[in-house]
Amino acid sequence: VRSSVFPRTCSQIMNLLGSEKEWHLAYCPERIVQGYAVQELEKLPQIVAGFSDYAIEKASELFNKIASKTIKTTMGEAELVKLFSNSWRYIQFAIANQFYMIAHDYGEDYDRIRDIMTDGYDRARGLPSAGFAAGPCLLKDTMQLSAFYDNRFLLGQAAMNVNEGLPNFIVNNLKKEHGLDQKTVGILGMAFKADVDDIRDSLSYKIGKILRFEGAKVLYSDEFAENSNFITKEKLIELSDIIIIGAPHSAYRGLIIRNDVTVIDLWGII
């Protein structure tokens, strides 16, 4: 088993399989970043857990051919390592996004504050930039962990409120500062992260839905994902009054945008 699973799922699988045959189940959680699968399969230590010595031995043999290192753990450790890893990342992004909101409401630039915080101060170097924390893994695994812990994972729930609330925050501020009725808003990047074509749970679609509700005409463009409703980035830039960077694709670096266009670029890619 490689997927993220609710704790004790592997035990439940073994119970369902029954004892009439001898089953050997290993759990080796996949921890690669989308877009870097081949490199990270070789580079990252592979976690190996199993319900029998034979399962652990065979799984270790497989991953020792690929990875630089294997780490043998208990089943509970392996299941929680995956959920803890994704929840940790999700919470990190939420902290950055909450700081961004606070700075914006206080009239200050979060990126400038972050640069000052991390300049020669190693203890703050892990602070991410603000950005849309989305996709098929981080939120799902944070909520799995919360459900497993009887909804007492308060940090995870707060992180969800912050990250999922960022589109509303951005649209509400655009509405206050510029008005949205009859405005044309372009969203550059519909994938959930940079330089991939995966649109699953992308917050760009949530932003678009909120913008349309507020009366804006919304245009969409992406460098990798395909959709008959998407237009080129050049056409989107030409037609838009406001542009939101939904995913920081590398193709957007150095784009020239008219001075009269408002740009929301959380990642600072333009």
Rosetta blueprint (number, residue, H / E / L):
1 V L
2 R L
3 S L
4 S L
5 V L
6 F L
7 P L
8 R L
9 T H
10 C H
11 S H
12 Q H
13 I H
14 M H
15 N H
16 L H
17 L H
18 G L
19 S L
20 E L
21 K L
22 E L
23 W L
24 H L
25 L L
26 A E
27 Y E
28 C L
29 P L
30 E L
31 R L
32 I L
33 V L
34 Q L
35 G L
36 Y L
37 A H
38 V H
39 Q H
40 E H
41 L H
42 E H
43 K H
44 L L
45 P L
46 Q E
47 I E
48 V E
49 A E
50 G E
51 F L
52 S L
53 D H
54 Y H
55 A H
56 I H
57 E H
58 K H
59 A H
60 S H
61 E H
62 L H
63 F H
64 N H
65 K L
66 I L
67 A L
68 S L
69 K L
70 T E
71 I E
72 K E
73 T L
74 T L
75 M H
76 G H
77 E H
78 A H
79 E H
80 L H
81 V H
82 K H
83 L H
84 F H
85 S H
86 N H
87 S H
88 W H
89 R H
90 Y H
91 I H
92 Q H
93 F H
94 A H
95 I H
96 A H
97 N H
98 Q H
99 F H
100 Y H
101 M H
102 I H
103 A H
104 H H
105 D H
106 Y L
107 G L
108 E L
109 D L
110 Y H
111 D H
112 R H
113 I H
114 R H
115 D H
116 I H
117 M H
118 T H
119 D L
120 G L
121 Y L
122 D H
123 R H
124 A H
125 R L
126 G L
127 L L
128 P L
129 S L
130 A L
131 G L
132 F L
133 A L
134 A L
135 G L
136 P L
137 C L
138 L H
139 L H
140 K H
141 D H
142 T H
143 M H
144 Q H
145 L H
146 S H
147 A H
148 F H
149 Y L
150 D L
151 N L
152 R L
153 F L
154 L H
155 L H
156 G H
157 Q H
158 A H
159 A H
160 M H
161 N H
162 V H
163 N H
164 E H
165 G H
166 L H
167 P H
168 N H
169 F H
170 I H
171 V H
172 N H
173 N H
174 L H
175 K H
176 K H
177 E H
178 H H
179 G L
180 L L
181 D L
182 Q L
183 K L
184 T E
185 V E
186 G E
187 I E
188 L E
189 G L
190 M L
191 A L
192 F L
193 K L
194 A L
195 D L
196 V L
197 D L
198 D L
199 I L
200 R L
201 D L
202 S L
203 L H
204 S H
205 Y H
206 K H
207 I H
208 G H
209 K H
210 I H
211 L H
212 R H
213 F H
214 E L
215 G L
216 A L
217 K E
218 V E
219 L E
220 Y E
221 S E
222 D L
223 E L
224 F L
225 A L
226 E L
227 N L
228 S L
229 N L
230 F L
231 I L
232 T L
233 K H
234 E H
235 K H
236 L H
237 I H
238 E H
239 L H
240 S L
241 D L
242 I E
243 I E
244 I E
245 I E
246 G L
247 A L
248 P L
249 H L
250 S H
251 A H
252 Y H
253 R L
254 G L
255 L L
256 I L
257 I L
258 R L
259 N L
260 D L
261 V L
262 T E
263 V E
264 I E
265 D L
266 L L
267 W L
268 G L
269 I L
270 I L
